Amino acid sequence: MLGSTGSRLLTGNFPIYHNVEQNIATYHGYNYCLLANSGWDLNYGLLSSISSEDTCILYDELSHNSLIVGAKSGRQRNAVSFKHNDTSDLMRKLKLNSKFKEKLVVVESIYSMDGDECPLVELFELVSEEGALVLVDEAHSTGIYGAKGEGLVSSLGLNHHQNLLGTVHTYGKAMGQHGAALVTNHEVVQTYLTNYSRPFIYSTALPIHSVLAIDEAYKILEEVYTPQREILSTLVSHFRRVSSELELPMLPGSDNSPIQGILIPTNNEVMRVARALMSQGFLCYPIRAPTVPEGMERIRVVLHTHNTSKEIDALCHQMQSLLQN
């Protein structure tokens, strides 16, 4: 038998789940953790179940689909977007919705399509004044930032901030696994998710071998984090330098992120460049409208530690050549 056989509320719960969840909570420096089948399931399940008629969820307009759909699926659907990384607009929206007793701000630490950082320090100062909580999706910073890859929130010393609801860590990116986890110091796991999250209640739980693989991935991450992070940081700097020298139309704000974007407006043009790059052995995917706004189509480059400086040089020069034709 490879599967867990059922929902964790029925036949799919085993002691190993609780042991691994405690290990994950300890690794990230929190009290509670809940595993989920995916980041989408976790975000949707949390945001759709946590809100009430007294709750307003404010989300960054470039948040992941799971966060937006979850925010809009709450029992009262009091969901408001604010301009990307714009704390002034967030402040204005918070004041406009001051009638709500509970306000939750939802952001990503590193945004998946632009690769830029959320201004978390400034954001937490703002929400402290307004009494709002913050949920941070760390899908693209887990394993990249922090003392041992805990994420950007930890690297900034915000993991015990009184206004932090929790952080979401997905395992399909740097960790190379499957599933996701919420870590938090609030009892939201016991009081809401296990009772109201529909994906948690009605989905078959992760198989035990996936849970064990996540646990082992954390052990490996702690062992290799520092040298691997240094390699990745060097490659990101190299890509930024070469792209700048070749005057490639880079997206701004992703100076330290392994997610890099080269702007190539229109779906037809970005597809042309992507096909040409793939024919040369470069696996760089086109991101088209409506996934991104029209005119913001781009080639999304995700750098890995197994890449080399020579490969980056070749990619950048090939892209320059394609954009000139």
C-alpha positions in Angstrom: 0.0 0.0 0.0 1.5 3.4 -1.1 -1.4 5.7 -0.4 -2.7 7.1 2.9 -6.1 5.6 2.2 -8.2 8.6 3.1 -8.6 12.0 4.6 -6.6 12.7 7.8 -9.9 13.1 9.6 -10.9 9.5 8.8 -8.4 6.7 7.9 -5.4 8.8 6.6 -3.8 10.0 9.8 -0.7 8.4 11.2 1.8 9.4 14.0 4.5 10.2 11.4 2.4 13.2 10.2 2.5 14.8 13.6 6.1 14.0 14.1 7.1 15.6 10.8 4.8 18.6 11.3 6.5 19.2 14.7 9.9 18.9 12.9 8.8 21.5 10.3 7.5 23.9 12.9 10.7 23.7 14.9 12.8 24.2 11.8 11.0 27.4 10.9 10.8 28.5 14.6 7.1 28.2 15.1 4.7 26.3 17.5 2.3 24.8 15.0 2.4 23.3 11.5 -0.1 21.6 9.2 0.8 19.7 6.1 -1.3 20.0 3.0 -1.4 18.3 -0.4 -0.2 21.4 -2.2 0.3 25.1 -1.8 -2.9 25.8 -3.8 -4.9 23.5 -1.4 -3.4 25.1 1.6 -3.9 28.8 0.6 -7.4 28.2 -0.7 -8.4 26.1 2.3 -7.1 28.6 4.8 -8.4 31.8 3.3 -11.8 30.4 2.4 -12.4 29.1 5.9 -10.8 31.8 8.1 -12.9 34.8 7.2 -16.3 35.8 8.7 -18.6 38.8 8.3 -16.2 40.7 10.5 -13.1 39.9 8.3 -11.6 41.8 5.4 -8.8 40.1 3.4 -6.5 42.5 1.5 -4.3 40.9 -1.1 -1.5 42.1 -3.4 -2.8 42.2 -6.9 0.0 40.0 -8.1 -0.6 37.3 -5.5 -0.8 33.7 -6.6 -4.1 32.5 -7.9 -4.6 30.3 -4.9 -4.4 33.3 -2.6 -6.8 35.4 -4.7 -9.4 32.6 -5.2 -9.2 31.7 -1.5 -9.7 35.3 -0.4 -12.7 35.7 -2.7 -14.2 32.4 -1.5 -14.6 33.4 2.1 -17.9 33.0 3.8 -18.6 36.7 3.4 -16.2 37.3 0.4 -14.9 40.6 1.8 -11.7 40.6 -0.3 -9.9 43.7 -1.6 -6.8 44.0 -3.8 -4.1 46.6 -3.5 -1.4 47.7 -5.9 1.6 45.5 -6.2 4.1 46.2 -3.4 2.5 49.6 -2.9 2.3 50.1 0.9 0.7 53.5 0.4 -2.2 51.9 -1.5 -2.4 49.2 1.2 -2.7 51.8 3.9 -5.4 53.6 2.0 -7.4 50.3 1.6 -6.9 49.4 5.2 -8.4 52.8 6.3 -11.3 52.4 3.8 -12.1 49.1 5.4 -11.6 50.1 9.0 -15.1 49.0 9.9 -14.0 45.4 9.9 -12.8 44.0 13.2 -10.4 41.6 11.6 -8.1 42.5 8.7 -5.7 40.1 7.0 -3.1 41.2 4.6 -2.0 38.5 2.1 1.3 38.7 0.2 4.1 36.6 -1.3 7.7 37.1 0.0 9.1 36.6 -3.5 6.6 37.0 -6.4 6.5 34.0 -8.8 6.2 35.9 -12.1 8.3 39.0 -11.4 10.8 37.6 -8.9 10.7 40.8 -6.8 10.6 41.0 -3.0 7.7 42.2 -1.0 8.7 45.2 1.2 8.0 43.1 4.3 9.7 45.4 6.9 7.7 48.4 5.8 4.5 46.3 5.4 4.8 45.0 9.0 5.3 48.5 10.4 2.2 49.6 8.6 0.0 46.8 9.7 1.1 47.2 13.3 -0.5 50.6 13.2 -3.7 49.3 11.8 -3.9 46.1 13.8 -4.0 43.8 10.8 -2.5 40.3 10.6 -0.2 39.1 7.7 -0.1 35.8 5.9 3.1 35.4 3.8 3.4 32.8 1.0 7.1 31.7 0.9 6.8 29.3 -2.0 9.7 31.0 -3.9 11.9 31.9 -0.9 11.9 28.6 1.0 15.4 27.1 0.7 16.8 30.4 -0.7 16.6 32.9 2.2 17.2 32.7 5.9 19.9 31.3 8.1 19.2 27.8 6.8 16.6 28.3 4.1 13.6 29.1 6.3 12.5 31.9 4.1 12.6 35.7 3.7 10.4 36.4 6.8 13.0 34.6 9.0 15.9 36.3 7.2 14.4 39.7 8.1 13.8 38.7 11.8 10.0 38.9 11.4 9.1 35.3 12.1 8.0 36.2 15.7 6.3 39.5 14.8 3.0 39.9 16.7 1.1 40.7 13.5 2.3 37.6 11.6 -0.5 35.0 11.2 1.9 32.5 9.6 4.0 31.6 6.6 3.3 29.0 3.8 6.0 26.8 2.5 5.6 24.7 -0.6 7.8 21.8 -1.5 7.6 21.6 -5.2 10.3 24.3 -5.8 13.7 24.4 -4.1 12.8 21.4 -1.9 12.1 19.2 -4.9 9.2 17.4 -3.2 5.4 17.6 -3.2 3.0 19.2 -0.7 3.0 22.3 1.4 2.9 23.4 5.1 1.5 26.3 7.1 3.7 27.2 10.1 2.3 29.6 12.7 2.3 30.6 16.4 -1.5 30.9 16.3 -4.0 28.1 16.9 -5.5 28.6 13.5 -4.5 25.0 12.6 -6.6 23.5 15.3 -9.5 26.0 15.3 -10.0 26.5 11.6 -8.1 24.4 9.2 -8.8 21.0 10.6 -12.5 21.9 11.0 -13.3 24.1 8.0 -10.7 23.7 5.3 -12.5 21.8 2.5 -9.3 20.5 0.8 -8.0 19.2 4.1 -11.4 17.6 5.1 -12.3 16.1 1.7 -9.0 15.2 0.1 -7.0 12.0 0.6 -3.9 12.9 2.7 -0.4 12.9 1.4 1.0 9.3 1.2 3.5 8.5 4.0 6.4 8.2 1.6 5.8 11.9 0.6 5.7 13.0 4.2 9.0 11.1 4.9 10.6 12.7 1.8 9.7 16.2 3.0 11.3 15.4 6.4 14.5 14.1 4.7 14.5 17.2 2.4 14.8 19.4 5.4 17.7 17.5 6.7 19.5 17.8 3.4 18.6 21.5 3.2 20.2 22.2 6.5 23.4 20.3 5.5 23.9 21.9 2.0 22.2 25.3 2.4 25.2 27.6 2.9 27.4 26.4 0.0 24.4 26.0 -2.4 23.0 29.4 -1.6 26.4 31.0 -2.3 26.6 29.3 -5.7 23.1 30.5 -6.6 23.7 34.0 -5.4 26.8 34.2 -7.6 24.9 32.9 -10.6 22.1 35.5 -10.1 24.6 38.3 -9.9 26.3 37.0 -13.1 23.0 36.9 -14.9 22.1 40.4 -13.9 25.4 41.7 -14.9 25.5 40.1 -18.4 21.9 41.0 -19.1 22.6 44.6 -18.2 25.7 44.7 -20.4 23.7 43.3 -23.3 20.8 45.8 -22.5 18.2 43.1 -22.3 14.8 44.4 -21.1 14.9 43.0 -17.6 12.1 43.2 -15.1 13.1 45.5 -12.2 13.3 44.5 -8.6 14.6 41.0 -8.8 18.3 41.7 -8.0 18.7 38.9 -5.6 16.1 36.4 -6.8 16.7 33.3 -8.9 13.5 34.3 -10.8 14.4 36.6 -13.6 12.2 38.0 -16.4 13.0 39.4 -19.8 10.1 41.5 -21.1 9.0 40.6 -24.6 5.6 42.2 -25.3 2.8 40.3 -27.2 2.1 36.6 -26.9 3.2 35.9 -30.5 6.6 37.5 -30.0 7.3 35.9 -26.6 6.3 32.5 -28.1 8.7 33.0 -31.0 11.6 33.7 -28.7 10.7 30.8 -26.4 10.6 28.3 -29.2 13.9 29.5 -30.6 15.5 29.3 -27.1 14.2 25.8 -26.5 15.5 24.6 -29.9 18.9 25.7 -28.6 18.5 23.7 -25.4 17.4 26.5 -23.1 14.4 25.6 -21.0 12.9 29.0 -20.5 9.2 29.3 -20.6 7.1 32.1 -22.0 4.7 33.8 -19.6 1.8 35.1 -21.6 -1.3 37.2 -21.1 -3.7 36.8 -19.3 -1.3 35.2 -16.8 0.4 38.5 -16.8 -1.1 41.8 -18.1 -1.0 42.5 -21.8 2.3 44.2 -22.7 4.1 42.5 -19.8 4.7 39.2 -21.5 8.1 37.8 -20.7 10.6 34.9 -20.8 10.8 33.6 -17.3 14.3 32.5 -16.4 14.7 30.4 -13.2 18.3 29.9 -12.2 19.5 26.8 -10.4 22.8 25.8 -8.7 23.5 23.3 -11.5 23.6 26.1 -14.1 27.0 27.5 -15.1 28.3 30.9 -16.0 29.0 29.8 -19.5 25.4 28.6 -19.9 24.1 32.0 -18.7 26.4 33.8 -21.1 25.1 31.7 -24.0 21.5 32.2 -23.0 21.8 36.0 -22.7 23.7 36.3 -26.0 21.2 34.1 -27.8 18.3 36.1 -26.4 20.0 39.4 -27.5 20.3 38.0 -31.0 16.7 36.9 -31.1 15.4 40.3 -29.9 17.4 42.0 -32.6 15.8 40.0 -35.4 
